[in-house]
Amino acid sequence: MNSNDDCSDETEIFDAIVVGGGPGGSTTASLIARDGNRVLLLEAETFPRYQIGESLLPSTIHGVCALLGVDDQLREAGFPVKRGGTFKWGANPEPWTFAFETSRNLPGPVSHAYQVERMKFDKILLDNAEKLGVDVRYNHSATGVVRDDDGRIAGVTYRDTTQQTRTATARFVVDASGSGSRLHNEVGGRREYSPFFRNLALFGYFEGAKRLPAPNSGNILCVAFDAGWFWFIPLSDTLTSVGVVVKHEMAAEIQGDPAEALEKLIAKCPLISDHLDGARRVEEGPYGQLRVRKDYSYDRTSIWAPGMCLVGDAAVFIDPVFSSGVHLSTYSGMLAARTINSVLAGDIAEEAGWQEFEFRYRHEFALFRDFVTAFYEMHVDEDSYFWQARKIAGQPGDAKAAFAELVGGVAGLDFARPDLDSPEGNTTDLVRAAAALTSVTTNSDEDGTCPVPEDTSPVVIGALSAMVPHSAKHDAAFTDRLAVSPDGLRWC
Ligand SMILES: Cc1cc2nc3c(=O)[nH]c(=O)nc-3n(C[C@H](O)[C@H](O)[C@H](O)COP(=O)(O)OP(=O)(O)OC[C@H]3O[C@@H](n4cnc5c(N)ncnc54)[C@H](O)[C@@H]3O)c2cc1C
């Protein structure tokens, strides 16, 4: 075993080691543990910890979070309900609104997401990982990887709470340590920053801002103006996350005096200054700081190597206008877990598993990257954006519904498109996913299907028909691809 650090002699052995306890890491670790494997998760900080990325998508809440078994907890947490988004964007001088419920893939009970304080949301997910048996260690920072004699990644070195360097080995290492990852280069290839999205974001928090009129008071509001665009995200009845995205040429001005820069930019954007009229910027506690982020849009030429993969921001990220970050991190975590579980179980060869992971992850990332790029064309109106969404997602039918579906995170390969007009619907998927989503019972029948538990609620049934990870036969794009196991935890 080779590593660059001087290490303590004690080496612990796991099936998988996950670096980072954000949504990408907690999802990956939970779903690997849930398949009966031993998982170590190293998190550099203590939770709750601050993170940006507060506006979520229905795919995360009713898809991956249902699979994790935290959807009830999220519903009870009292997060503002996000029914869609309101934009002042493009050629139309008036704000326009879309609702997730426009999409047939997001019927009634699943036609919303939440706006979350990440300190609370990330803790719910990581506490749940611990409940599922993951060995979660806070204040433990990964410092490097270790390789076996063949060069395969076979573990990590990390610093524990006493600053002692230790080693742990595993069949698989997952880097979920975010944009600041120290490990991502270990899979080879390189991170490629987007020249088009070389933007900079400045953000803070306000108490007492106005709200959009009901029923859209929980919507994200995005407002384009001469210098860039603002987000306005209600996090509670009184707390609002406000950020502005501008060209990197404004970096000196913004970093010189962020408070003055934010005030000036707000004054230039009438819809945002109107919503902040009478509000007070928070100046104490975790929300008291104005923060700046730049160089956050990037792709990567490699996202796995034998023994290791990258998920979430450690791998790729694209501009936040459609709030796709947590969706992509939890989705890639779910894909990585399926590959790792399948290889650990001896079901498939490792390379085939990583190819499936990469194919689906890149497909989902490309949907958002291509659509966000088209969305930055400001000289067209919303109907044109809707048609672009329809084209990019390759969806037949209503263009506004295609838009809601794409930005709801359910236009990709892992969410069923139930044929609601067919007498059979997609009963098989519906039945299969019940077991995964409810986690209430159930042992598989002899034929491999799982019965729907008797107490499955209408919400779960609604979620199932829209959000279930589905099998190859439902989608032509899946020809020659691996399918998803009935419980959603492996490829088959
Ligand atoms: C301006 C801006 C606005 C955004 N708005 C949104 C939004 O509205 N909605 C949305 O969904 N997304 C948004 N995002 C994206 C979102 O912040 C990220 O995509 C998301 O947090 C990624 O999750 P993750 O789990 O991959 O990484 P993270 O959430 O960054 O978690 C990584 C974890 O790894 C830990 N870690 C780091 N290094 C180590 C180490 N060496 N050892 C152990 N642990 C380590 C960190 O402490 C951290 O807890 C936004 C991003 C930006 C830049």
The ligand as an ORCA input file, in Angstrom:
! r2SCAN-3c Opt
* xyz 0 1
  C     -23.744     30.816     -6.028
  C     -24.295     29.428     -5.913
  C     -25.651     29.240     -5.698
  C     -26.171     27.936     -5.619
  N     -27.518     27.762     -5.471
  C     -28.023     26.504     -5.490
  C     -29.422     26.272     -5.348
  O     -30.232     27.193     -5.190
  N     -29.845     24.981     -5.363
  C     -28.997     23.929     -5.501
  O     -29.448     22.780     -5.537
  N     -27.679     24.122     -5.592
  C     -27.177     25.369     -5.599
  N     -25.826     25.539     -5.665
  C     -24.958     24.355     -5.734
  C     -24.776     23.658     -4.389
  O     -24.168     24.537     -3.476
  C     -23.882     22.432     -4.590
  O     -24.112     21.852     -5.854
  C     -24.093     21.351     -3.529
  O     -23.834     21.852     -2.244
  C     -23.158     20.168     -3.828
  O     -23.269     19.179     -2.845
  P     -22.042     18.208     -2.555
  O     -22.535     17.215     -1.562
  O     -21.475     17.745     -3.825
  O     -20.912     19.128     -1.911
  P     -20.949     20.057     -0.614
  O     -22.321     20.451     -0.264
  O     -19.957     21.142     -0.891
  O     -20.401     19.132      0.532
  C     -19.054     18.740      0.573
  C     -18.683     18.359      2.011
  O     -17.366     17.813      1.996
  C     -16.659     18.270      3.155
  N     -15.220     18.187      2.846
  C     -14.490     18.996      2.036
  N     -13.216     18.575      1.977
  C     -13.132     17.481      2.783
  C     -12.084     16.589      3.142
  N     -10.833     16.743      2.636
  N     -12.341     15.573      3.997
  C     -13.596     15.390      4.495
  N     -14.630     16.210      4.181
  C     -14.407     17.226      3.330
  C     -17.172     19.682      3.342
  O     -16.999     20.114      4.681
  C     -18.647     19.541      2.954
  O     -19.467     19.280      4.072
  C     -25.291     26.824     -5.731
  C     -23.938     27.020     -5.924
  C     -23.431     28.304     -6.014
  C     -21.955     28.488     -6.236
*
